[in-house]
Amino acid sequence: MEICESIDNLRMRLKGREEDIVFVPTMGNIHEGHLSLIEIGKKHGKFIVCSIFINPLQFDDVEDFRTYPRTIYSDIEKLSDAEVNVLFLPSEEVLFPQPQVFFVVPPDNLSKILEGYFRKDFFIGVTTIVLKLLQCARPKVAVFGKKDFQQALILEKMCSQFQIPTEIILGETVREDDGLAVSSRNSKLSKTERVDSAYLYKVMEEAVFNILALHDESALNKAEIAKIESSSMNKLFLKGWKPEYFAVRVKSNLEKPFKTEGQKVIVDDLIILTAAWIGVNRLIDNLEIGSKSSTKI
């Protein structure tokens, strides 16, 4: 595996391989979720490029940025073992040679809800850095995980709007045996929190079960969905969690189902998205309704 630290070096290494390049951007602390995206990428191209860059634009908490897991040496070993061809490892000075004054600003209906409501300008930071990285690597395909579903949807729409010639592929969420979604932040959980963290997935599964049961009885409607959202939040509260949102949305646009009177809703088009604090750690997750949406390690 070759490591490129400059944009010029990266482009020189990729020259002539434009039709084969598959790009998997990461913030490091490589885990099974990242490795699954790499394996998906291999089905779409012969030349795998990964990046590791902890993006300061998407952190609204300086301490969170400072303590984000940095494991570069083990990351390099894991990516090399996964037969990644090139690792793009830029510094802040490479990607931000001067203060960033131009930004990608996603529409409010996608970026100011759910994650965007609780994390100010988060999606501006994400879309801006991903656009930069896509310009650097110029891949045929880029692979993102469904674990960050709202982010992935926004990036898909960004590439479409800007006519970026990169196909966005989404990989299924990888989970531990108890259902916890694999994440770099899981390493910050205490032993007790790690055990308790599986409850988030359990609450989502219960919500899916209830939605499907109501759908089968033709009793699913706006009021019933609101009850499920509220009761799910309450379940988390009672277990000592601090939930921020637990929402049932339409996958294609993140709108609320039954937005208008008499609107028909296809249950397979729905997804649950949630974020909740357990101790000092914030976990996000989602679960598609009516389909298998995760892979166990």
C-alpha positions as CSV (number, residue, x, y, z in Angstrom):
1,M,0.0,0.0,0.0
2,E,1.3,3.4,-1.0
3,I,0.8,6.4,1.3
4,C,0.2,9.8,-0.3
5,E,0.3,12.9,1.9
6,S,0.0,15.6,-0.8
7,I,-2.7,16.1,-3.5
8,D,-0.2,16.3,-6.3
9,N,1.4,13.0,-5.2
10,L,-2.1,11.4,-5.0
11,R,-3.1,12.5,-8.4
12,M,0.2,11.4,-9.9
13,R,-0.3,7.9,-8.4
14,L,-3.9,7.7,-9.7
15,K,-3.2,9.0,-13.2
16,G,-4.5,6.6,-15.9
17,R,-6.6,4.7,-13.4
18,E,-9.7,6.9,-13.4
19,E,-12.1,4.1,-14.5
20,D,-10.9,1.8,-11.7
21,I,-10.8,4.1,-8.7
22,V,-13.0,3.3,-5.7
23,F,-12.8,5.7,-2.8
24,V,-13.5,5.0,0.9
25,P,-13.1,8.2,3.0
26,T,-12.6,7.7,6.8
27,M,-11.6,9.6,9.9
28,G,-9.4,6.7,11.0
29,N,-9.7,4.4,13.9
30,I,-10.4,1.7,11.3
31,H,-12.9,-1.0,12.3
32,E,-15.0,-3.8,10.8
33,G,-17.5,-1.2,9.4
34,H,-14.8,0.5,7.4
35,L,-13.3,-2.9,6.2
36,S,-16.8,-4.0,5.0
37,L,-17.0,-0.8,2.9
38,I,-13.6,-1.7,1.4
39,E,-14.9,-5.1,0.5
40,I,-18.0,-3.6,-1.1
41,G,-15.7,-1.3,-3.0
42,K,-13.7,-4.2,-4.5
43,K,-16.9,-5.3,-6.3
44,H,-17.0,-1.9,-8.1
45,G,-13.4,-1.2,-9.1
46,K,-9.9,-2.6,-9.1
47,F,-8.1,0.2,-7.4
48,I,-9.0,1.0,-3.8
49,V,-8.2,4.4,-2.3
50,C,-8.9,5.2,1.3
51,S,-8.4,8.5,3.1
52,I,-7.8,9.2,6.8
53,F,-8.6,12.8,7.8
54,I,-10.2,14.0,11.0
55,N,-12.2,16.9,9.7
56,P,-12.2,19.9,12.0
57,L,-15.1,21.5,10.1
58,Q,-17.6,18.9,11.4
59,F,-16.8,19.3,15.1
60,D,-18.7,21.9,17.2
61,D,-16.9,20.8,20.3
62,V,-13.2,21.4,20.6
63,E,-12.8,18.7,23.2
64,D,-14.6,16.2,21.1
65,F,-12.2,16.9,18.2
66,R,-9.2,16.7,20.5
67,T,-10.2,13.3,22.0
68,Y,-11.4,11.7,18.8
69,P,-9.6,8.3,18.5
70,R,-6.4,8.6,16.6
71,T,-4.8,5.2,15.8
72,I,-2.8,5.8,12.7
73,Y,-0.3,3.0,13.0
74,S,-2.9,0.2,13.5
75,D,-5.0,1.9,10.8
76,I,-2.2,1.6,8.3
77,E,-1.7,-2.0,9.2
78,K,-5.4,-2.8,8.9
79,L,-5.7,-1.0,5.5
80,S,-2.6,-2.7,4.2
81,D,-4.0,-6.1,5.2
82,A,-7.3,-5.3,3.5
83,E,-5.2,-4.8,0.3
84,V,-6.0,-1.1,-0.1
85,N,-3.9,0.3,-3.0
86,V,-3.4,3.9,-1.8
87,L,-3.9,5.6,1.5
88,F,-4.4,9.4,1.2
89,L,-3.2,10.9,4.5
90,P,-3.4,14.7,4.2
91,S,-2.6,17.2,6.9
92,E,-4.9,20.1,7.7
93,E,-2.4,22.3,5.9
94,V,-2.8,20.2,2.7
95,L,-6.6,20.4,2.6
96,F,-6.8,23.9,4.1
97,P,-3.8,25.8,2.8
98,Q,-5.7,29.0,3.5
99,P,-8.7,29.7,5.7
100,Q,-11.8,28.1,4.3
101,V,-14.3,30.8,3.3
102,F,-16.3,28.8,0.7
103,F,-18.6,26.1,1.9
104,V,-21.2,23.6,0.6
105,V,-24.5,24.5,2.3
106,P,-27.1,21.7,2.1
107,P,-30.8,22.6,2.1
108,D,-32.3,23.2,5.5
109,N,-35.0,20.5,5.0
110,L,-32.2,17.9,5.0
111,S,-29.4,19.5,7.1
112,K,-31.3,21.3,9.9
113,I,-33.3,18.3,11.1
114,L,-32.3,15.3,13.3
115,E,-28.5,15.3,13.4
116,G,-28.4,18.8,11.9
117,Y,-30.7,20.2,14.6
118,F,-28.4,19.1,17.4
119,R,-25.0,19.6,15.6
120,K,-24.9,23.1,14.3
121,D,-23.3,23.3,10.8
122,F,-22.3,19.7,11.0
123,F,-23.4,18.9,7.5
124,I,-21.8,22.0,6.1
125,G,-18.5,20.6,7.4
126,V,-19.2,17.1,6.1
127,T,-20.2,18.1,2.6
128,T,-17.4,20.7,2.2
129,I,-14.7,18.2,3.1
130,V,-16.2,15.3,1.1
131,L,-16.3,17.6,-2.0
132,K,-12.7,18.4,-1.5
133,L,-11.7,14.8,-1.1
134,L,-13.7,13.8,-4.2
135,Q,-11.9,16.5,-6.1
136,C,-8.6,15.1,-4.9
137,A,-9.3,11.4,-5.7
138,R,-11.7,11.8,-8.6
139,P,-13.1,8.3,-8.1
140,K,-15.5,6.4,-10.3
141,V,-17.2,5.1,-7.1
142,A,-17.3,6.3,-3.5
143,V,-18.5,4.0,-0.7
144,F,-20.2,5.3,2.5
145,G,-21.9,3.5,5.4
146,K,-25.6,3.5,6.1
147,K,-24.8,3.9,9.8
148,D,-24.6,7.6,9.1
149,F,-27.8,7.5,6.9
150,Q,-28.7,11.2,6.9
151,Q,-25.1,12.1,6.0
152,A,-25.0,9.5,3.2
153,L,-28.3,10.7,1.8
154,I,-27.1,14.4,1.8
155,L,-23.8,13.3,0.1
156,E,-25.8,11.4,-2.6
157,K,-27.9,14.4,-3.3
158,M,-24.8,16.7,-3.3
159,C,-23.1,14.6,-6.0
160,S,-26.3,14.6,-8.1
161,Q,-26.8,18.4,-7.8
162,F,-23.2,19.2,-8.7
163,Q,-23.1,16.6,-11.4
164,I,-20.1,15.0,-9.8
165,P,-19.2,11.9,-11.9
166,T,-18.9,9.7,-8.9
167,E,-21.4,7.0,-8.1
168,I,-22.3,6.8,-4.4
169,I,-22.6,3.2,-3.0
170,L,-24.0,2.7,0.4
171,G,-22.8,-0.2,2.6
172,E,-25.0,-1.9,5.3
173,T,-24.4,-1.1,9.0
174,V,-22.1,-3.6,10.6
175,R,-23.1,-4.7,14.1
176,E,-21.7,-6.5,17.1
177,D,-23.5,-9.7,18.2
178,D,-25.7,-7.7,20.6
179,G,-26.8,-5.3,17.9
180,L,-24.6,-2.3,18.7
181,A,-23.6,-0.6,15.5
182,V,-19.8,-0.7,15.1
183,S,-18.4,2.8,15.5
184,S,-15.1,4.5,16.3
185,R,-16.7,6.1,19.3
186,N,-17.5,2.8,20.9
187,S,-13.9,2.6,22.2
188,K,-14.8,5.5,24.6
189,L,-17.6,3.5,26.3
190,S,-16.9,2.1,29.8
191,K,-17.5,-1.7,30.3
192,T,-20.9,-1.0,31.9
193,E,-21.9,1.4,29.1
194,R,-20.8,-1.1,26.5
195,V,-23.2,-3.7,27.9
196,D,-26.0,-1.2,28.2
197,S,-25.4,0.3,24.8
198,A,-27.1,-2.7,23.1
199,Y,-30.4,-1.4,24.4
200,L,-30.6,1.3,21.7
201,Y,-30.8,-1.4,19.0
202,K,-33.4,-3.3,21.0
203,V,-35.7,-0.2,21.2
204,M,-35.4,0.3,17.5
205,E,-36.3,-3.4,16.9
206,E,-39.3,-3.1,19.1
207,A,-40.4,0.0,17.2
208,V,-40.0,-1.8,13.9
209,F,-42.1,-4.7,15.2
210,N,-44.9,-2.3,16.3
211,I,-44.9,-0.4,13.0
212,L,-45.1,-3.6,11.0
213,A,-47.9,-5.0,13.2
214,L,-49.9,-1.8,12.8
215,H,-49.3,-1.8,9.1
216,D,-50.5,-5.4,8.8
217,E,-53.7,-4.4,10.6
218,S,-54.1,-1.3,8.3
219,A,-53.9,0.8,11.4
220,L,-50.6,2.6,10.8
221,N,-51.1,6.4,10.7
222,K,-49.5,9.7,11.8
223,A,-50.8,9.5,15.4
224,E,-49.6,5.9,15.9
225,I,-46.2,6.7,14.6
226,A,-46.0,9.7,17.0
227,K,-46.9,7.3,19.9
228,I,-44.2,4.9,18.9
229,E,-41.6,7.7,18.7
230,S,-42.7,9.0,22.1
231,S,-42.7,5.7,23.8
232,S,-39.3,4.8,22.4
233,M,-37.9,8.0,23.8
234,N,-39.4,7.2,27.1
235,K,-38.0,3.7,27.2
236,L,-34.5,5.2,26.8
237,F,-35.1,7.8,29.4
238,L,-36.2,5.2,31.9
239,K,-33.0,3.2,31.3
240,G,-30.9,6.3,32.1
241,W,-30.2,7.4,28.5
242,K,-30.6,11.0,27.3
243,P,-32.2,10.6,23.9
244,E,-32.1,13.5,21.5
245,Y,-34.4,12.2,18.8
246,F,-36.1,9.0,17.8
247,A,-37.8,9.6,14.5
248,V,-39.6,7.6,11.8
249,R,-38.9,9.1,8.4
250,V,-39.2,8.4,4.7
251,K,-35.8,7.2,3.4
252,S,-35.7,9.1,0.2
253,N,-36.1,12.6,1.7
254,L,-36.3,12.3,5.5
255,E,-39.8,13.7,5.5
256,K,-42.3,12.6,8.1
257,P,-44.7,9.9,6.8
258,F,-48.3,10.8,6.5
259,K,-47.3,14.4,6.0
260,T,-50.6,15.1,4.1
261,E,-54.1,13.9,4.7
262,G,-54.7,10.5,3.1
263,Q,-51.1,10.1,2.0
264,K,-50.2,6.5,1.2
265,V,-47.1,5.2,2.9
266,I,-45.1,2.1,1.8
267,V,-43.6,0.6,5.0
268,D,-40.5,-0.5,3.2
269,D,-39.8,3.1,2.4
270,L,-39.5,4.0,6.1
271,I,-36.5,4.2,8.4
272,I,-36.0,4.9,12.1
273,L,-33.2,7.3,13.0
274,T,-32.0,8.0,16.6
275,A,-29.4,9.6,18.7
276,A,-29.0,9.3,22.4
277,W,-26.4,9.9,25.1
278,I,-25.2,7.1,27.4
279,G,-23.0,8.7,30.0
280,V,-20.8,11.2,28.2
281,N,-20.9,9.3,24.9
282,R,-23.4,10.1,22.1
283,L,-24.5,7.2,19.9
284,I,-26.4,7.4,16.6
285,D,-28.1,4.6,14.8
286,N,-30.8,3.8,12.4
287,L,-32.9,0.8,11.2
288,E,-34.7,0.4,8.0
289,I,-38.3,-0.9,8.3
290,G,-39.4,-4.0,6.5
291,S,-35.9,-5.1,5.4
292,K,-32.6,-6.4,6.8
293,S,-30.4,-3.4,7.2
294,S,-27.4,-4.6,9.1
295,T,-24.5,-7.1,9.0
296,K,-23.3,-8.8,12.2
297,I,-19.5,-9.2,12.6
